[in-house]
Amino acid sequence: MQKNRLFWGIMFLLAAAFLIIGKLGYLGSFSPFSLVFTVFMLAIIAKSIPRFNFSGILFPIAFLCITYDKVLGIESLTPWTVLAVALLGSIGLSLLFHKKNHYWYNHHHHKYNSFNQDQQVEVIDAEDNDHIKQSTTFGASTKYINSDNFKQADLDCSFGSIQVYFNKAHVETEAVVRISGNFCGIELYVPKEWRVENEIESVVGGVSEKGRGFATSDTAPVLKLVGELNFAGVEIIYI
């Protein structure tokens, strides 16, 4: 978290410097606001590359192409062609490098997977260990966490939706949910007695809450949300 604050702090300072330099006329014909925009697009790309977050790489590149289309001589490709290329490229690369859903391949536990033909939703309700992994791409899934000692969940969703129910999970003190969301919607159904700490980073997306928890004790179980959203949203629903 400290590294993230340092990174974005430097980016904001660079943006401020470009605004001052631009207003003083040292940038020539370049608009200071376009250069500030460029700084943030490059920052998003730099943050996305280590995570292999393809939409976080290709869409900022597309936006930069649109911003500098006259300079690059690609006005015939902007805006819709480069945006379509970014979308199709993100989908293709996500499929090629998509991680398998461990629920289908883990033979140490009995699994129950059902498929709702009306809503086209995969439903997963089975005994779990302390570390849960759920991945959905181009589809919808519902996961019920059944764990007596839940500690961590890894949720990976691209171009789809995930619903996760925590009301059957027991947390001693704290559990972590790591989220990687791209062009998707994620719903987390959390007991009202729990406290939720949100540390998710988002690009064109965010986290919202529905209903209110009533955890007042410092010993209440904590659900910490971390990870990254790109054109995606997470909704916390207290039950």
C-alpha positions as a Markdown table, in Angstrom:
| # | Residue | x | y | z |
|---|---|---|---|---|
| 1 | Met | 0.0 | 0.0 | 0.0 |
| 2 | Gln | 2.9 | 2.3 | 0.8 |
| 3 | Lys | 4.5 | 1.7 | -2.6 |
| 4 | Asn | 1.2 | 2.5 | -4.3 |
| 5 | Arg | 0.9 | 5.8 | -2.5 |
| 6 | Leu | 4.5 | 6.6 | -3.4 |
| 7 | Phe | 3.9 | 5.7 | -7.1 |
| 8 | Trp | 0.7 | 7.8 | -7.5 |
| 9 | Gly | 2.2 | 10.6 | -5.4 |
| 10 | Ile | 5.0 | 10.9 | -7.9 |
| 11 | Met | 2.6 | 10.7 | -10.8 |
| 12 | Phe | 0.5 | 13.6 | -9.4 |
| 13 | Leu | 3.6 | 15.7 | -8.9 |
| 14 | Leu | 4.8 | 15.1 | -12.5 |
| 15 | Ala | 1.3 | 16.1 | -13.7 |
| 16 | Ala | 1.5 | 19.3 | -11.7 |
| 17 | Ala | 4.9 | 20.0 | -13.1 |
| 18 | Phe | 3.7 | 19.6 | -16.7 |
| 19 | Leu | 0.8 | 22.0 | -16.0 |
| 20 | Ile | 3.2 | 24.7 | -14.8 |
| 21 | Ile | 5.7 | 24.1 | -17.7 |
| 22 | Gly | 2.9 | 24.1 | -20.2 |
| 23 | Lys | 1.5 | 27.4 | -18.9 |
| 24 | Leu | 5.0 | 29.0 | -19.2 |
| 25 | Gly | 5.1 | 28.0 | -22.9 |
| 26 | Tyr | 7.9 | 25.6 | -22.7 |
| 27 | Leu | 6.0 | 22.7 | -24.3 |
| 28 | Gly | 5.5 | 24.3 | -27.7 |
| 29 | Ser | 2.3 | 23.2 | -29.5 |
| 30 | Phe | 1.6 | 20.4 | -27.0 |
| 31 | Ser | -1.3 | 21.0 | -24.6 |
| 32 | Pro | -0.3 | 20.7 | -21.0 |
| 33 | Phe | -3.6 | 18.8 | -20.3 |
| 34 | Ser | -2.8 | 16.2 | -22.9 |
| 35 | Leu | 0.6 | 15.7 | -21.4 |
| 36 | Val | -1.0 | 15.3 | -17.9 |
| 37 | Phe | -3.4 | 12.8 | -19.4 |
| 38 | Thr | -0.4 | 11.0 | -21.0 |
| 39 | Val | 1.3 | 10.8 | -17.6 |
| 40 | Phe | -1.6 | 9.0 | -16.1 |
| 41 | Met | -2.1 | 6.7 | -19.0 |
| 42 | Leu | 1.5 | 5.6 | -18.9 |
| 43 | Ala | 1.1 | 5.2 | -15.1 |
| 44 | Ile | -1.8 | 2.8 | -15.6 |
| 45 | Ile | 0.2 | 0.9 | -18.2 |
| 46 | Ala | 3.2 | 0.6 | -15.9 |
| 47 | Lys | 0.9 | -0.7 | -13.1 |
| 48 | Ser | -0.8 | -3.2 | -15.4 |
| 49 | Ile | 2.2 | -4.8 | -17.1 |
| 50 | Pro | 3.5 | -6.8 | -14.0 |
| 51 | Arg | -0.1 | -8.1 | -13.4 |
| 52 | Phe | -0.6 | -9.1 | -17.1 |
| 53 | Asn | -3.7 | -6.9 | -17.0 |
| 54 | Phe | -4.3 | -6.7 | -20.7 |
| 55 | Ser | -7.2 | -4.3 | -20.7 |
| 56 | Gly | -5.2 | -2.0 | -18.4 |
| 57 | Ile | -2.4 | -2.0 | -21.0 |
| 58 | Leu | -4.3 | -1.9 | -24.3 |
| 59 | Phe | -7.0 | 0.7 | -23.5 |
| 60 | Pro | -4.6 | 3.4 | -22.2 |
| 61 | Ile | -2.6 | 2.8 | -25.4 |
| 62 | Ala | -5.8 | 3.3 | -27.4 |
| 63 | Phe | -6.6 | 6.5 | -25.6 |
| 64 | Leu | -3.1 | 7.8 | -26.3 |
| 65 | Cys | -3.5 | 7.0 | -29.9 |
| 66 | Ile | -6.8 | 9.0 | -30.0 |
| 67 | Thr | -5.1 | 11.9 | -28.2 |
| 68 | Tyr | -2.1 | 12.0 | -30.6 |
| 69 | Asp | -3.8 | 10.8 | -33.8 |
| 70 | Lys | -2.8 | 13.9 | -35.8 |
| 71 | Val | 0.9 | 13.6 | -34.6 |
| 72 | Leu | 1.0 | 9.9 | -35.4 |
| 73 | Gly | -0.9 | 10.3 | -38.7 |
| 74 | Ile | -3.6 | 7.7 | -37.7 |
| 75 | Glu | -6.7 | 9.8 | -37.9 |
| 76 | Ser | -8.4 | 7.2 | -40.1 |
| 77 | Leu | -8.1 | 4.7 | -37.2 |
| 78 | Thr | -9.5 | 6.8 | -34.4 |
| 79 | Pro | -11.5 | 6.6 | -32.3 |
| 80 | Trp | -13.5 | 3.5 | -33.0 |
| 81 | Thr | -11.0 | 1.3 | -34.7 |
| 82 | Val | -8.4 | 1.6 | -32.0 |
| 83 | Leu | -11.0 | 1.1 | -29.3 |
| 84 | Ala | -12.3 | -2.0 | -31.0 |
| 85 | Val | -8.7 | -3.3 | -31.4 |
| 86 | Ala | -8.1 | -2.7 | -27.6 |
| 87 | Leu | -11.3 | -4.5 | -26.8 |
| 88 | Leu | -10.7 | -7.5 | -29.0 |
| 89 | Gly | -7.1 | -7.7 | -28.0 |
| 90 | Ser | -8.0 | -7.6 | -24.3 |
| 91 | Ile | -10.5 | -10.5 | -24.8 |
| 92 | Gly | -8.1 | -12.6 | -26.9 |
| 93 | Leu | -5.1 | -12.2 | -24.5 |
| 94 | Ser | -7.3 | -12.8 | -21.5 |
| 95 | Leu | -8.5 | -16.1 | -23.0 |
| 96 | Leu | -5.0 | -17.2 | -24.0 |
| 97 | Phe | -3.5 | -16.5 | -20.6 |
| 98 | His | -6.6 | -17.3 | -18.5 |
| 99 | Lys | -6.0 | -19.3 | -15.4 |
| 100 | Lys | -8.0 | -22.4 | -14.9 |
| 101 | Asn | -10.6 | -22.6 | -12.3 |
| 102 | His | -9.2 | -24.7 | -9.5 |
| 103 | Tyr | -12.7 | -25.9 | -8.5 |
| 104 | Trp | -13.0 | -28.1 | -11.5 |
| 105 | Tyr | -9.6 | -29.7 | -11.1 |
| 106 | Asn | -9.2 | -30.1 | -7.3 |
| 107 | His | -9.8 | -33.8 | -6.4 |
| 108 | His | -9.2 | -33.4 | -2.7 |
| 109 | His | -12.8 | -32.2 | -2.0 |
| 110 | His | -16.2 | -33.3 | -3.2 |
| 111 | Lys | -17.6 | -30.5 | -5.4 |
| 112 | Tyr | -21.1 | -29.7 | -6.4 |
| 113 | Asn | -21.4 | -27.6 | -9.6 |
| 114 | Ser | -24.8 | -26.9 | -11.1 |
| 115 | Phe | -25.7 | -25.0 | -14.2 |
| 116 | Asn | -28.9 | -22.9 | -14.2 |
| 117 | Gln | -30.2 | -23.2 | -17.7 |
| 118 | Asp | -32.6 | -20.2 | -17.4 |
| 119 | Gln | -30.0 | -17.7 | -16.2 |
| 120 | Gln | -26.9 | -19.4 | -17.6 |
| 121 | Val | -25.2 | -19.2 | -14.2 |
| 122 | Glu | -22.7 | -21.7 | -12.8 |
| 123 | Val | -23.5 | -22.4 | -9.1 |
| 124 | Ile | -20.7 | -23.7 | -6.8 |
| 125 | Asp | -21.7 | -24.9 | -3.4 |
| 126 | Ala | -19.3 | -27.3 | -1.7 |
| 127 | Glu | -17.0 | -27.8 | 1.2 |
| 128 | Asp | -14.0 | -25.5 | 1.1 |
| 129 | Asn | -10.6 | -25.2 | 2.7 |
| 130 | Asp | -9.2 | -21.9 | 4.0 |
| 131 | His | -8.1 | -20.6 | 0.6 |
| 132 | Ile | -10.7 | -20.2 | -2.1 |
| 133 | Lys | -10.1 | -19.6 | -5.8 |
| 134 | Gln | -12.8 | -18.7 | -8.2 |
| 135 | Ser | -12.4 | -17.6 | -11.8 |
| 136 | Thr | -15.0 | -16.6 | -14.4 |
| 137 | Thr | -14.6 | -15.4 | -18.0 |
| 138 | Phe | -17.5 | -14.6 | -20.4 |
| 139 | Gly | -20.1 | -16.0 | -18.0 |
| 140 | Ala | -21.7 | -15.8 | -14.6 |
| 141 | Ser | -21.1 | -17.8 | -11.5 |
| 142 | Thr | -22.4 | -17.9 | -7.9 |
| 143 | Lys | -20.0 | -19.2 | -5.2 |
| 144 | Tyr | -21.1 | -20.2 | -1.7 |
| 145 | Ile | -18.1 | -20.3 | 0.7 |
| 146 | Asn | -18.3 | -23.2 | 3.1 |
| 147 | Ser | -15.3 | -23.0 | 5.3 |
| 148 | Asp | -14.7 | -23.4 | 9.0 |
| 149 | Asn | -11.5 | -21.4 | 8.9 |
| 150 | Phe | -11.8 | -19.1 | 5.9 |
| 151 | Lys | -8.6 | -17.0 | 5.4 |
| 152 | Gln | -8.4 | -15.9 | 1.7 |
| 153 | Ala | -10.3 | -15.9 | -1.6 |
| 154 | Asp | -8.9 | -15.1 | -5.0 |
| 155 | Leu | -11.6 | -13.8 | -7.4 |
| 156 | Asp | -10.7 | -13.4 | -11.0 |
| 157 | Cys | -13.5 | -12.1 | -13.3 |
| 158 | Ser | -13.3 | -10.9 | -16.9 |
| 159 | Phe | -16.3 | -9.9 | -19.1 |
| 160 | Gly | -18.7 | -11.6 | -16.8 |
| 161 | Ser | -20.1 | -11.5 | -13.2 |
| 162 | Ile | -19.5 | -13.3 | -9.9 |
| 163 | Gln | -21.7 | -13.5 | -6.8 |
| 164 | Val | -20.0 | -14.7 | -3.6 |
| 165 | Tyr | -21.8 | -15.5 | -0.4 |
| 166 | Phe | -19.8 | -15.4 | 2.9 |
| 167 | Asn | -22.6 | -16.2 | 5.3 |
| 168 | Lys | -21.5 | -19.8 | 5.7 |
| 169 | Ala | -17.8 | -18.9 | 6.2 |
| 170 | His | -16.2 | -18.7 | 9.6 |
| 171 | Val | -13.4 | -16.2 | 10.1 |
| 172 | Glu | -11.3 | -16.2 | 13.2 |
| 173 | Thr | -10.0 | -12.6 | 13.0 |
| 174 | Glu | -9.3 | -11.5 | 9.4 |
| 175 | Ala | -9.8 | -12.8 | 5.9 |
| 176 | Val | -8.5 | -11.3 | 2.6 |
| 177 | Val | -10.3 | -11.2 | -0.7 |
| 178 | Arg | -8.0 | -10.6 | -3.7 |
| 179 | Ile | -9.9 | -9.3 | -6.7 |
| 180 | Ser | -8.9 | -9.0 | -10.3 |
| 181 | Gly | -11.9 | -7.5 | -12.2 |
| 182 | Asn | -11.9 | -6.5 | -15.8 |
| 183 | Phe | -15.2 | -5.4 | -17.6 |
| 184 | Cys | -17.3 | -7.2 | -15.0 |
| 185 | Gly | -19.5 | -6.9 | -12.0 |
| 186 | Ile | -18.8 | -8.6 | -8.6 |
| 187 | Glu | -21.3 | -8.9 | -5.8 |
| 188 | Leu | -20.1 | -9.8 | -2.3 |
| 189 | Tyr | -22.8 | -10.9 | 0.2 |
| 190 | Val | -21.3 | -10.3 | 3.6 |
| 191 | Pro | -22.7 | -10.9 | 7.1 |
| 192 | Lys | -23.7 | -7.7 | 8.9 |
| 193 | Glu | -21.6 | -8.6 | 11.9 |
| 194 | Trp | -18.4 | -8.3 | 9.8 |
| 195 | Arg | -16.3 | -5.3 | 9.2 |
| 196 | Val | -15.1 | -4.6 | 5.6 |
| 197 | Glu | -11.9 | -2.8 | 4.8 |
| 198 | Asn | -11.6 | -1.7 | 1.2 |
| 199 | Glu | -8.1 | -1.3 | -0.3 |
| 200 | Ile | -9.0 | -2.0 | -3.9 |
| 201 | Glu | -7.5 | 0.1 | -6.7 |
| 202 | Ser | -9.8 | 1.0 | -9.6 |
| 203 | Val | -9.6 | 2.5 | -13.0 |
| 204 | Val | -13.0 | 3.5 | -14.3 |
| 205 | Gly | -14.8 | 1.5 | -11.6 |
| 206 | Gly | -15.3 | 1.3 | -7.9 |
| 207 | Val | -16.7 | -0.3 | -4.8 |
| 208 | Ser | -20.2 | 0.4 | -3.4 |
| 209 | Glu | -22.2 | -0.8 | -0.4 |
| 210 | Lys | -25.8 | -1.8 | -0.1 |
| 211 | Gly | -27.3 | -2.0 | 3.4 |
| 212 | Arg | -25.2 | -1.3 | 6.4 |
| 213 | Gly | -23.2 | -3.6 | 8.7 |
| 214 | Phe | -23.6 | -3.2 | 12.4 |
| 215 | Ala | -20.2 | -4.5 | 13.6 |
| 216 | Thr | -19.3 | -2.4 | 16.6 |
| 217 | Ser | -16.7 | -4.6 | 18.4 |
| 218 | Asp | -13.0 | -4.4 | 17.6 |
| 219 | Thr | -13.0 | -8.2 | 17.7 |
| 220 | Ala | -15.5 | -8.5 | 14.9 |
| 221 | Pro | -14.3 | -10.5 | 11.9 |
| 222 | Val | -12.6 | -8.3 | 9.2 |
| 223 | Leu | -12.9 | -8.9 | 5.5 |
| 224 | Lys | -10.1 | -7.0 | 3.7 |
| 225 | Leu | -10.6 | -6.3 | 0.0 |
| 226 | Val | -7.5 | -5.9 | -2.1 |
| 227 | Gly | -6.7 | -6.0 | -5.8 |
| 228 | Glu | -7.6 | -4.1 | -8.9 |
| 229 | Leu | -10.6 | -3.1 | -11.0 |
| 230 | Asn | -10.6 | -2.0 | -14.6 |
| 231 | Phe | -13.9 | -0.9 | -16.0 |
| 232 | Ala | -15.5 | -3.0 | -13.3 |
| 233 | Gly | -17.5 | -2.6 | -10.1 |
| 234 | Val | -17.8 | -4.4 | -6.8 |
| 235 | Glu | -21.0 | -4.2 | -4.7 |
| 236 | Ile | -20.9 | -5.2 | -1.0 |
| 237 | Ile | -24.3 | -6.4 | 0.1 |
| 238 | Tyr | -24.8 | -6.9 | 3.9 |
| 239 | Ile | -27.0 | -9.8 | 4.8 |
